[in-house]
Amino acid sequence: MLTTLGVIAPTYDDSAFGSLTQSRNISMLPYGCRYRFLDFPLSNMTDHGIRTVAIYPGKKIRSHMDHLAMGAPWNLNRRFNGLFLFPPTVSEDAINKYGEMAEFKSTADFFERSREENVLYYRSGILNKVDLSGLQATFRSSGADAAVVYRPVHDADMEYIGMQRLFFDEEEHLENLGYHYGSDVDVNLYMNLILLKKDAFRKLVRLSMERGDVSTMEDALFKYRQKFEIIGYKYDGFFDVINNIKNYYDANMRLLDPEHYEEVFYRGGKIYTKTKDEPSSFYTQNGSVKNSLLANGSVIYGSVENSLIFRGVTIEAGATVKNSIIMQKCCIRKDAVVVNSILDKFVTVGEGEHLIGSAQQPYVLQKNQRIEADE
């Protein structure tokens, strides 16, 4: 896909994640003990031959810079092309009115100078591993201006209420874009992925800015669909919806299933991430670990069950961690109990403290927080 340019769009509304997105974008949420959600589109794009990727991180750019650096894990540290990180240069008022279109317009020279013919547009919120080579082959043979990726689902349990859904005619041309609110059980869910001709991408940005009536690429495609030929591309593989704390917790906990873990990180392409040289985790004789996923650099003196333990975590003697997500450099002191919880980076749970949430509403501690009894 050397003729395709990757674009990872910003996400402005992260209120459903509470303190977890206080200092980071949704795409930078930690996942699976050592990854970030951003690793998925980056790995998939580069695995399919994309050599130029533009990322729009929004205002919370620090975590992007730390994680991405020059893009070496994804083979994007190149003399020509490679990784481009575009912090917002437009006013808050412009973003409020025009959304991501204002940011795309502010970098119009980048798109004009790039030699790629197509743009692969991705938005955070759904993990997937779409076969981009198959997508491009279908797109080219159709002669269409854009191809929108969708996933047919049978949603009898109404698990995906509120997600965007797509409607197509008999020839697989886009008819409508709406939301899934339960009227139908069988729906085509939008996978936050669009392949467009670069000329169509630039025209959609220009139309949106001139008329000021849409703020996302999806809305622009629907609004001006009569001006373009837009087809659907069916995807039947793995996907996970990440649009609130509950979904985030569930997506991580599903990784404790070895079959699911294999599907997520290895089938259809490996997921790459920033590497850190740390020693293996240390398990003491009295420590206990059951059905859990642990990264390197942790020290386990206590009990861990059905949990994900990120890098550099310390769990002291007598401490119990169950059904929880413990992020990097957290410390669980002696005899503390953590159940159904999400602990952000550098959290300390004091000696004998109890943090107990539920599977439906996990207890969340924000980054750098300390929970200790008053002395």
Contacts in CASP RR format, 6 or more apart in sequence:
PFRMAT RR
TARGET T0000
AUTHOR 0000-0000-0000
METHOD contacts of the structure
MODEL  1
MLTTLGVIAPTYDDSAFGSLTQSRNISMLPYGCRYRFLDFPLSNMTDHGI
RTVAIYPGKKIRSHMDHLAMGAPWNLNRRFNGLFLFPPTVSEDAINKYGE
MAEFKSTADFFERSREENVLYYRSGILNKVDLSGLQATFRSSGADAAVVY
RPVHDADMEYIGMQRLFFDEEEHLENLGYHYGSDVDVNLYMNLILLKKDA
FRKLVRLSMERGDVSTMEDALFKYRQKFEIIGYKYDGFFDVINNIKNYYD
ANMRLLDPEHYEEVFYRGGKIYTKTKDEPSSFYTQNGSVKNSLLANGSVI
YGSVENSLIFRGVTIEAGATVKNSIIMQKCCIRKDAVVVNSILDKFVTVG
EGEHLIGSAQQPYVLQKNQRIEADE
1 45 0 8 1.000
1 48 0 8 1.000
1 49 0 8 1.000
1 50 0 8 1.000
1 120 0 8 1.000
1 132 0 8 1.000
1 133 0 8 1.000
1 136 0 8 1.000
2 49 0 8 1.000
2 50 0 8 1.000
2 51 0 8 1.000
2 116 0 8 1.000
3 116 0 8 1.000
3 117 0 8 1.000
3 118 0 8 1.000
4 50 0 8 1.000
4 116 0 8 1.000
4 117 0 8 1.000
4 118 0 8 1.000
4 119 0 8 1.000
4 120 0 8 1.000
4 132 0 8 1.000
4 136 0 8 1.000
4 195 0 8 1.000
5 50 0 8 1.000
5 52 0 8 1.000
5 53 0 8 1.000
5 54 0 8 1.000
5 111 0 8 1.000
5 114 0 8 1.000
5 116 0 8 1.000
5 118 0 8 1.000
5 119 0 8 1.000
5 120 0 8 1.000
5 198 0 8 1.000
6 45 0 8 1.000
6 50 0 8 1.000
6 52 0 8 1.000
6 53 0 8 1.000
6 54 0 8 1.000
6 119 0 8 1.000
6 120 0 8 1.000
6 121 0 8 1.000
6 122 0 8 1.000
7 53 0 8 1.000
7 54 0 8 1.000
7 56 0 8 1.000
7 104 0 8 1.000
7 119 0 8 1.000
7 120 0 8 1.000
7 121 0 8 1.000
7 122 0 8 1.000
7 201 0 8 1.000
8 27 0 8 1.000
8 38 0 8 1.000
8 41 0 8 1.000
8 42 0 8 1.000
8 53 0 8 1.000
8 54 0 8 1.000
8 55 0 8 1.000
8 56 0 8 1.000
8 122 0 8 1.000
8 123 0 8 1.000
8 124 0 8 1.000
9 56 0 8 1.000
9 100 0 8 1.000
9 121 0 8 1.000
9 122 0 8 1.000
9 123 0 8 1.000
9 124 0 8 1.000
9 216 0 8 1.000
9 217 0 8 1.000
10 25 0 8 1.000
10 56 0 8 1.000
10 57 0 8 1.000
10 58 0 8 1.000
10 88 0 8 1.000
10 100 0 8 1.000
10 103 0 8 1.000
11 25 0 8 1.000
11 26 0 8 1.000
11 27 0 8 1.000
11 123 0 8 1.000
11 124 0 8 1.000
11 125 0 8 1.000
12 58 0 8 1.000
12 95 0 8 1.000
12 99 0 8 1.000
12 100 0 8 1.000
14 21 0 8 1.000
14 25 0 8 1.000
14 26 0 8 1.000
16 243 0 8 1.000
16 244 0 8 1.000
16 245 0 8 1.000
17 26 0 8 1.000
17 29 0 8 1.000
17 244 0 8 1.000
17 245 0 8 1.000
17 248 0 8 1.000
18 245 0 8 1.000
18 364 0 8 1.000
19 344 0 8 1.000
19 364 0 8 1.000
19 365 0 8 1.000
19 366 0 8 1.000
19 367 0 8 1.000
20 29 0 8 1.000
20 245 0 8 1.000
20 248 0 8 1.000
20 342 0 8 1.000
20 344 0 8 1.000
20 364 0 8 1.000
20 366 0 8 1.000
21 29 0 8 1.000
21 60 0 8 1.000
22 366 0 8 1.000
22 367 0 8 1.000
23 60 0 8 1.000
23 62 0 8 1.000
23 63 0 8 1.000
23 367 0 8 1.000
24 60 0 8 1.000
24 63 0 8 1.000
25 57 0 8 1.000
25 58 0 8 1.000
25 60 0 8 1.000
25 63 0 8 1.000
25 64 0 8 1.000
25 124 0 8 1.000
26 37 0 8 1.000
26 124 0 8 1.000
26 125 0 8 1.000
26 242 0 8 1.000
27 36 0 8 1.000
27 37 0 8 1.000
27 38 0 8 1.000
27 57 0 8 1.000
27 124 0 8 1.000
27 125 0 8 1.000
28 36 0 8 1.000
28 37 0 8 1.000
28 38 0 8 1.000
28 57 0 8 1.000
28 60 0 8 1.000
28 63 0 8 1.000
28 64 0 8 1.000
28 67 0 8 1.000
29 36 0 8 1.000
29 37 0 8 1.000
29 242 0 8 1.000
29 248 0 8 1.000
30 36 0 8 1.000
30 310 0 8 1.000
30 327 0 8 1.000
30 328 0 8 1.000
30 345 0 8 1.000
31 37 0 8 1.000
31 39 0 8 1.000
31 251 0 8 1.000
31 252 0 8 1.000
32 252 0 8 1.000
32 255 0 8 1.000
32 293 0 8 1.000
32 308 0 8 1.000
32 310 0 8 1.000
33 293 0 8 1.000
33 294 0 8 1.000
33 295 0 8 1.000
33 308 0 8 1.000
33 309 0 8 1.000
33 310 0 8 1.000
33 311 0 8 1.000
34 273 0 8 1.000
34 276 0 8 1.000
34 295 0 8 1.000
34 310 0 8 1.000
34 311 0 8 1.000
35 265 0 8 1.000
35 271 0 8 1.000
35 273 0 8 1.000
36 67 0 8 1.000
36 273 0 8 1.000
37 124 0 8 1.000
37 125 0 8 1.000
37 127 0 8 1.000
37 242 0 8 1.000
38 55 0 8 1.000
38 64 0 8 1.000
38 67 0 8 1.000
38 68 0 8 1.000
38 124 0 8 1.000
39 271 0 8 1.000
39 272 0 8 1.000
39 273 0 8 1.000
40 127 0 8 1.000
40 128 0 8 1.000
40 129 0 8 1.000
40 271 0 8 1.000
41 122 0 8 1.000
42 53 0 8 1.000
42 74 0 8 1.000
42 76 0 8 1.000
42 272 0 8 1.000
43 74 0 8 1.000
43 269 0 8 1.000
43 270 0 8 1.000
43 271 0 8 1.000
43 272 0 8 1.000
44 129 0 8 1.000
44 130 0 8 1.000
44 132 0 8 1.000
44 269 0 8 1.000
45 53 0 8 1.000
45 74 0 8 1.000
45 120 0 8 1.000
45 122 0 8 1.000
45 132 0 8 1.000
46 53 0 8 1.000
46 74 0 8 1.000
46 75 0 8 1.000
46 76 0 8 1.000
46 272 0 8 1.000
47 269 0 8 1.000
47 270 0 8 1.000
48 131 0 8 1.000
48 132 0 8 1.000
48 133 0 8 1.000
48 136 0 8 1.000
50 120 0 8 1.000
50 132 0 8 1.000
51 76 0 8 1.000
51 78 0 8 1.000
51 81 0 8 1.000
51 82 0 8 1.000
52 81 0 8 1.000
52 82 0 8 1.000
52 84 0 8 1.000
52 114 0 8 1.000
52 116 0 8 1.000
53 74 0 8 1.000
53 76 0 8 1.000
53 82 0 8 1.000
53 83 0 8 1.000
53 84 0 8 1.000
54 84 0 8 1.000
54 86 0 8 1.000
54 107 0 8 1.000
54 110 0 8 1.000
55 64 0 8 1.000
55 68 0 8 1.000
55 83 0 8 1.000
55 84 0 8 1.000
55 85 0 8 1.000
55 86 0 8 1.000
56 86 0 8 1.000
56 88 0 8 1.000
56 100 0 8 1.000
56 103 0 8 1.000
56 104 0 8 1.000
57 64 0 8 1.000
57 85 0 8 1.000
57 86 0 8 1.000
57 87 0 8 1.000
58 87 0 8 1.000
58 88 0 8 1.000
58 103 0 8 1.000
59 87 0 8 1.000
59 88 0 8 1.000
61 85 0 8 1.000
61 87 0 8 1.000
64 85 0 8 1.000
65 85 0 8 1.000
67 274 0 8 1.000
68 83 0 8 1.000
68 85 0 8 1.000
68 274 0 8 1.000
69 274 0 8 1.000
70 76 0 8 1.000
70 77 0 8 1.000
70 83 0 8 1.000
71 77 0 8 1.000
71 82 0 8 1.000
71 83 0 8 1.000
73 272 0 8 1.000
73 273 0 8 1.000
73 274 0 8 1.000
73 275 0 8 1.000
74 83 0 8 1.000
74 272 0 8 1.000
76 82 0 8 1.000
76 83 0 8 1.000
77 83 0 8 1.000
84 110 0 8 1.000
86 103 0 8 1.000
86 106 0 8 1.000
86 107 0 8 1.000
86 110 0 8 1.000
88 95 0 8 1.000
88 103 0 8 1.000
88 106 0 8 1.000
89 103 0 8 1.000
89 106 0 8 1.000
90 98 0 8 1.000
90 102 0 8 1.000
90 103 0 8 1.000
90 105 0 8 1.000
90 106 0 8 1.000
94 102 0 8 1.000
95 102 0 8 1.000
95 103 0 8 1.000
97 212 0 8 1.000
97 215 0 8 1.000
98 105 0 8 1.000
98 208 0 8 1.000
98 209 0 8 1.000
98 212 0 8 1.000
98 215 0 8 1.000
99 215 0 8 1.000
99 216 0 8 1.000
100 215 0 8 1.000
100 216 0 8 1.000
100 217 0 8 1.000
101 205 0 8 1.000
101 208 0 8 1.000
101 209 0 8 1.000
101 214 0 8 1.000
101 215 0 8 1.000
101 216 0 8 1.000
101 217 0 8 1.000
101 220 0 8 1.000
102 209 0 8 1.000
104 111 0 8 1.000
104 201 0 8 1.000
104 205 0 8 1.000
105 205 0 8 1.000
105 206 0 8 1.000
105 209 0 8 1.000
108 202 0 8 1.000
108 205 0 8 1.000
111 119 0 8 1.000
111 198 0 8 1.000
111 201 0 8 1.000
111 202 0 8 1.000
112 202 0 8 1.000
114 198 0 8 1.000
116 198 0 8 1.000
117 197 0 8 1.000
117 198 0 8 1.000
118 136 0 8 1.000
118 139 0 8 1.000
118 195 0 8 1.000
118 196 0 8 1.000
118 197 0 8 1.000
118 198 0 8 1.000
119 195 0 8 1.000
119 196 0 8 1.000
119 197 0 8 1.000
119 198 0 8 1.000
119 201 0 8 1.000
120 132 0 8 1.000
120 193 0 8 1.000
120 194 0 8 1.000
120 195 0 8 1.000
121 193 0 8 1.000
121 194 0 8 1.000
121 195 0 8 1.000
121 196 0 8 1.000
121 201 0 8 1.000
121 217 0 8 1.000
122 192 0 8 1.000
122 193 0 8 1.000
123 192 0 8 1.000
123 193 0 8 1.000
123 216 0 8 1.000
123 217 0 8 1.000
123 218 0 8 1.000
124 192 0 8 1.000
124 242 0 8 1.000
125 192 0 8 1.000
125 241 0 8 1.000
125 242 0 8 1.000
125 243 0 8 1.000
126 191 0 8 1.000
126 192 0 8 1.000
126 239 0 8 1.000
126 240 0 8 1.000
126 241 0 8 1.000
126 242 0 8 1.000
127 238 0 8 1.000
127 239 0 8 1.000
127 240 0 8 1.000
127 242 0 8 1.000
127 251 0 8 1.000
127 264 0 8 1.000
128 149 0 8 1.000
128 151 0 8 1.000
128 191 0 8 1.000
128 192 0 8 1.000
128 193 0 8 1.000
128 235 0 8 1.000
128 237 0 8 1.000
128 238 0 8 1.000
128 239 0 8 1.000
128 240 0 8 1.000
129 237 0 8 1.000
129 238 0 8 1.000
129 267 0 8 1.000
129 268 0 8 1.000
129 269 0 8 1.000
130 149 0 8 1.000
130 191 0 8 1.000
130 193 0 8 1.000
130 233 0 8 1.000
130 235 0 8 1.000
131 235 0 8 1.000
131 268 0 8 1.000
132 195 0 8 1.000
135 147 0 8 1.000
135 149 0 8 1.000
135 195 0 8 1.000
135 233 0 8 1.000
136 195 0 8 1.000
138 147 0 8 1.000
138 231 0 8 1.000
138 233 0 8 1.000
139 147 0 8 1.000
139 195 0 8 1.000
139 231 0 8 1.000
139 233 0 8 1.000
142 229 0 8 1.000
142 231 0 8 1.000
143 229 0 8 1.000
144 228 0 8 1.000
144 229 0 8 1.000
144 230 0 8 1.000
144 231 0 8 1.000
145 196 0 8 1.000
145 197 0 8 1.000
145 200 0 8 1.000
145 228 0 8 1.000
145 229 0 8 1.000
145 230 0 8 1.000
146 194 0 8 1.000
146 195 0 8 1.000
146 196 0 8 1.000
146 197 0 8 1.000
146 200 0 8 1.000
146 221 0 8 1.000
146 228 0 8 1.000
146 229 0 8 1.000
146 230 0 8 1.000
146 231 0 8 1.000
147 194 0 8 1.000
147 195 0 8 1.000
147 196 0 8 1.000
147 230 0 8 1.000
147 231 0 8 1.000
147 232 0 8 1.000
147 233 0 8 1.000
148 166 0 8 1.000
148 174 0 8 1.000
148 190 0 8 1.000
148 193 0 8 1.000
148 194 0 8 1.000
148 221 0 8 1.000
148 230 0 8 1.000
148 231 0 8 1.000
148 232 0 8 1.000
148 233 0 8 1.000
149 190 0 8 1.000
149 191 0 8 1.000
149 193 0 8 1.000
149 194 0 8 1.000
149 195 0 8 1.000
149 232 0 8 1.000
149 233 0 8 1.000
149 235 0 8 1.000
150 166 0 8 1.000
150 188 0 8 1.000
150 189 0 8 1.000
150 190 0 8 1.000
150 191 0 8 1.000
150 232 0 8 1.000
150 233 0 8 1.000
150 234 0 8 1.000
150 235 0 8 1.000
151 188 0 8 1.000
151 189 0 8 1.000
151 191 0 8 1.000
151 234 0 8 1.000
151 235 0 8 1.000
151 236 0 8 1.000
151 237 0 8 1.000
151 239 0 8 1.000
152 186 0 8 1.000
152 187 0 8 1.000
152 188 0 8 1.000
152 189 0 8 1.000
152 234 0 8 1.000
152 236 0 8 1.000
153 160 0 8 1.000
153 186 0 8 1.000
153 187 0 8 1.000
153 188 0 8 1.000
153 189 0 8 1.000
154 185 0 8 1.000
154 186 0 8 1.000
155 161 0 8 1.000
155 180 0 8 1.000
155 182 0 8 1.000
155 185 0 8 1.000
155 186 0 8 1.000
155 187 0 8 1.000
156 185 0 8 1.000
158 182 0 8 1.000
160 180 0 8 1.000
160 187 0 8 1.000
160 189 0 8 1.000
160 241 0 8 1.000
161 180 0 8 1.000
161 181 0 8 1.000
161 182 0 8 1.000
162 179 0 8 1.000
162 180 0 8 1.000
162 181 0 8 1.000
163 179 0 8 1.000
163 180 0 8 1.000
163 189 0 8 1.000
163 190 0 8 1.000
163 241 0 8 1.000
163 243 0 8 1.000
164 177 0 8 1.000
164 178 0 8 1.000
164 179 0 8 1.000
164 180 0 8 1.000
164 189 0 8 1.000
164 190 0 8 1.000
164 218 0 8 1.000
165 177 0 8 1.000
165 178 0 8 1.000
165 179 0 8 1.000
165 180 0 8 1.000
165 187 0 8 1.000
165 188 0 8 1.000
165 189 0 8 1.000
165 190 0 8 1.000
166 174 0 8 1.000
166 176 0 8 1.000
166 177 0 8 1.000
166 178 0 8 1.000
166 188 0 8 1.000
166 189 0 8 1.000
166 190 0 8 1.000
166 232 0 8 1.000
167 174 0 8 1.000
167 175 0 8 1.000
167 176 0 8 1.000
167 177 0 8 1.000
167 178 0 8 1.000
167 188 0 8 1.000
168 174 0 8 1.000
168 175 0 8 1.000
168 188 0 8 1.000
168 232 0 8 1.000
169 175 0 8 1.000
172 231 0 8 1.000
172 232 0 8 1.000
173 229 0 8 1.000
173 230 0 8 1.000
173 231 0 8 1.000
173 232 0 8 1.000
174 221 0 8 1.000
174 222 0 8 1.000
174 225 0 8 1.000
174 230 0 8 1.000
174 231 0 8 1.000
174 232 0 8 1.000
176 222 0 8 1.000
177 190 0 8 1.000
177 218 0 8 1.000
177 219 0 8 1.000
177 221 0 8 1.000
177 222 0 8 1.000
180 187 0 8 1.000
180 189 0 8 1.000
189 239 0 8 1.000
190 218 0 8 1.000
191 235 0 8 1.000
191 239 0 8 1.000
194 217 0 8 1.000
194 218 0 8 1.000
194 221 0 8 1.000
195 233 0 8 1.000
196 204 0 8 1.000
200 228 0 8 1.000
201 217 0 8 1.000
203 227 0 8 1.000
204 217 0 8 1.000
204 220 0 8 1.000
204 221 0 8 1.000
204 224 0 8 1.000
205 220 0 8 1.000
207 220 0 8 1.000
207 224 0 8 1.000
207 227 0 8 1.000
208 214 0 8 1.000
208 215 0 8 1.000
208 220 0 8 1.000
208 223 0 8 1.000
213 223 0 8 1.000
214 220 0 8 1.000
214 223 0 8 1.000
221 228 0 8 1.000
221 230 0 8 1.000
238 263 0 8 1.000
238 264 0 8 1.000
238 267 0 8 1.000
240 247 0 8 1.000
240 251 0 8 1.000
240 254 0 8 1.000
240 264 0 8 1.000
241 247 0 8 1.000
242 248 0 8 1.000
242 251 0 8 1.000
245 342 0 8 1.000
245 362 0 8 1.000
245 364 0 8 1.000
246 360 0 8 1.000
246 361 0 8 1.000
246 362 0 8 1.000
248 342 0 8 1.000
249 325 0 8 1.000
249 342 0 8 1.000
249 359 0 8 1.000
249 362 0 8 1.000
252 308 0 8 1.000
252 325 0 8 1.000
253 306 0 8 1.000
253 308 0 8 1.000
253 323 0 8 1.000
253 325 0 8 1.000
254 260 0 8 1.000
255 261 0 8 1.000
255 264 0 8 1.000
255 293 0 8 1.000
255 308 0 8 1.000
256 291 0 8 1.000
256 292 0 8 1.000
256 293 0 8 1.000
256 306 0 8 1.000
256 308 0 8 1.000
261 293 0 8 1.000
264 271 0 8 1.000
265 271 0 8 1.000
276 296 0 8 1.000
276 311 0 8 1.000
278 296 0 8 1.000
278 297 0 8 1.000
278 311 0 8 1.000
278 312 0 8 1.000
279 296 0 8 1.000
279 297 0 8 1.000
280 296 0 8 1.000
280 297 0 8 1.000
281 294 0 8 1.000
281 295 0 8 1.000
281 296 0 8 1.000
281 297 0 8 1.000
281 298 0 8 1.000
281 299 0 8 1.000
281 300 0 8 1.000
281 309 0 8 1.000
282 297 0 8 1.000
282 298 0 8 1.000
282 299 0 8 1.000
282 300 0 8 1.000
283 289 0 8 1.000
283 300 0 8 1.000
284 299 0 8 1.000
284 300 0 8 1.000
284 301 0 8 1.000
284 302 0 8 1.000
284 317 0 8 1.000
286 301 0 8 1.000
286 302 0 8 1.000
286 317 0 8 1.000
287 300 0 8 1.000
287 301 0 8 1.000
287 302 0 8 1.000
287 303 0 8 1.000
287 317 0 8 1.000
288 302 0 8 1.000
288 303 0 8 1.000
288 304 0 8 1.000
288 305 0 8 1.000
289 300 0 8 1.000
289 303 0 8 1.000
289 304 0 8 1.000
289 305 0 8 1.000
290 304 0 8 1.000
290 305 0 8 1.000
290 306 0 8 1.000
291 305 0 8 1.000
291 306 0 8 1.000
292 304 0 8 1.000
292 305 0 8 1.000
292 306 0 8 1.000
292 307 0 8 1.000
292 308 0 8 1.000
292 309 0 8 1.000
293 307 0 8 1.000
293 308 0 8 1.000
293 309 0 8 1.000
294 300 0 8 1.000
294 304 0 8 1.000
294 308 0 8 1.000
294 309 0 8 1.000
295 309 0 8 1.000
295 310 0 8 1.000
295 311 0 8 1.000
295 312 0 8 1.000
296 311 0 8 1.000
296 312 0 8 1.000
297 311 0 8 1.000
297 312 0 8 1.000
297 313 0 8 1.000
298 309 0 8 1.000
298 310 0 8 1.000
298 311 0 8 1.000
298 312 0 8 1.000
298 313 0 8 1.000
298 314 0 8 1.000
298 315 0 8 1.000
299 312 0 8 1.000
299 313 0 8 1.000
299 314 0 8 1.000
299 315 0 8 1.000
300 309 0 8 1.000
300 315 0 8 1.000
301 314 0 8 1.000
301 315 0 8 1.000
301 316 0 8 1.000
301 317 0 8 1.000
301 318 0 8 1.000
301 319 0 8 1.000
302 315 0 8 1.000
302 316 0 8 1.000
302 317 0 8 1.000
302 318 0 8 1.000
302 319 0 8 1.000
302 320 0 8 1.000
302 321 0 8 1.000
303 315 0 8 1.000
303 318 0 8 1.000
303 319 0 8 1.000
303 320 0 8 1.000
303 321 0 8 1.000
303 322 0 8 1.000
304 315 0 8 1.000
304 321 0 8 1.000
304 322 0 8 1.000
305 320 0 8 1.000
305 321 0 8 1.000
305 322 0 8 1.000
305 323 0 8 1.000
306 322 0 8 1.000
306 323 0 8 1.000
307 321 0 8 1.000
307 322 0 8 1.000
307 323 0 8 1.000
307 324 0 8 1.000
307 325 0 8 1.000
307 326 0 8 1.000
308 324 0 8 1.000
308 325 0 8 1.000
308 326 0 8 1.000
309 315 0 8 1.000
309 321 0 8 1.000
309 326 0 8 1.000
310 325 0 8 1.000
310 326 0 8 1.000
310 327 0 8 1.000
310 328 0 8 1.000
310 330 0 8 1.000
310 345 0 8 1.000
311 328 0 8 1.000
311 329 0 8 1.000
312 328 0 8 1.000
312 329 0 8 1.000
313 326 0 8 1.000
313 327 0 8 1.000
313 328 0 8 1.000
313 329 0 8 1.000
313 330 0 8 1.000
313 331 0 8 1.000
313 332 0 8 1.000
314 330 0 8 1.000
314 331 0 8 1.000
314 332 0 8 1.000
315 321 0 8 1.000
315 326 0 8 1.000
315 332 0 8 1.000
316 331 0 8 1.000
316 332 0 8 1.000
316 333 0 8 1.000
316 334 0 8 1.000
316 336 0 8 1.000
316 351 0 8 1.000
317 334 0 8 1.000
318 334 0 8 1.000
318 335 0 8 1.000
319 332 0 8 1.000
319 333 0 8 1.000
319 334 0 8 1.000
319 335 0 8 1.000
319 336 0 8 1.000
319 337 0 8 1.000
319 338 0 8 1.000
319 349 0 8 1.000
320 336 0 8 1.000
320 337 0 8 1.000
320 338 0 8 1.000
320 339 0 8 1.000
321 332 0 8 1.000
321 338 0 8 1.000
321 339 0 8 1.000
322 338 0 8 1.000
322 339 0 8 1.000
322 340 0 8 1.000
323 339 0 8 1.000
323 340 0 8 1.000
323 359 0 8 1.000
324 338 0 8 1.000
324 339 0 8 1.000
324 340 0 8 1.000
324 341 0 8 1.000
324 342 0 8 1.000
324 343 0 8 1.000
324 362 0 8 1.000
325 341 0 8 1.000
325 342 0 8 1.000
325 343 0 8 1.000
325 362 0 8 1.000
326 332 0 8 1.000
326 338 0 8 1.000
326 343 0 8 1.000
327 342 0 8 1.000
327 343 0 8 1.000
327 344 0 8 1.000
327 345 0 8 1.000
327 347 0 8 1.000
328 345 0 8 1.000
328 346 0 8 1.000
329 345 0 8 1.000
329 346 0 8 1.000
330 343 0 8 1.000
330 345 0 8 1.000
330 346 0 8 1.000
330 347 0 8 1.000
330 348 0 8 1.000
330 349 0 8 1.000
331 347 0 8 1.000
331 348 0 8 1.000
331 349 0 8 1.000
332 338 0 8 1.000
332 349 0 8 1.000
332 350 0 8 1.000
333 348 0 8 1.000
333 349 0 8 1.000
333 350 0 8 1.000
333 351 0 8 1.000
333 352 0 8 1.000
333 353 0 8 1.000
333 372 0 8 1.000
334 351 0 8 1.000
334 352 0 8 1.000
335 351 0 8 1.000
335 352 0 8 1.000
336 349 0 8 1.000
336 350 0 8 1.000
336 351 0 8 1.000
336 352 0 8 1.000
336 353 0 8 1.000
336 354 0 8 1.000
336 355 0 8 1.000
337 352 0 8 1.000
337 353 0 8 1.000
337 354 0 8 1.000
337 355 0 8 1.000
337 356 0 8 1.000
338 349 0 8 1.000
338 355 0 8 1.000
338 356 0 8 1.000
339 355 0 8 1.000
339 356 0 8 1.000
339 357 0 8 1.000
340 356 0 8 1.000
340 357 0 8 1.000
340 358 0 8 1.000
340 359 0 8 1.000
340 362 0 8 1.000
340 363 0 8 1.000
341 355 0 8 1.000
341 356 0 8 1.000
341 357 0 8 1.000
341 362 0 8 1.000
341 363 0 8 1.000
341 364 0 8 1.000
341 365 0 8 1.000
342 362 0 8 1.000
342 363 0 8 1.000
342 364 0 8 1.000
342 365 0 8 1.000
343 349 0 8 1.000
343 355 0 8 1.000
343 365 0 8 1.000
344 364 0 8 1.000
344 365 0 8 1.000
344 366 0 8 1.000
344 367 0 8 1.000
344 368 0 8 1.000
344 369 0 8 1.000
345 367 0 8 1.000
345 368 0 8 1.000
346 367 0 8 1.000
346 368 0 8 1.000
347 365 0 8 1.000
347 366 0 8 1.000
347 367 0 8 1.000
347 368 0 8 1.000
347 369 0 8 1.000
347 370 0 8 1.000
347 371 0 8 1.000
348 369 0 8 1.000
348 370 0 8 1.000
348 371 0 8 1.000
348 372 0 8 1.000
349 355 0 8 1.000
349 365 0 8 1.000
349 371 0 8 1.000
350 370 0 8 1.000
350 371 0 8 1.000
350 372 0 8 1.000
350 373 0 8 1.000
351 372 0 8 1.000
351 373 0 8 1.000
352 373 0 8 1.000
353 371 0 8 1.000
353 372 0 8 1.000
353 373 0 8 1.000
355 363 0 8 1.000
355 365 0 8 1.000
355 371 0 8 1.000
356 363 0 8 1.000
357 363 0 8 1.000
365 371 0 8 1.000
END
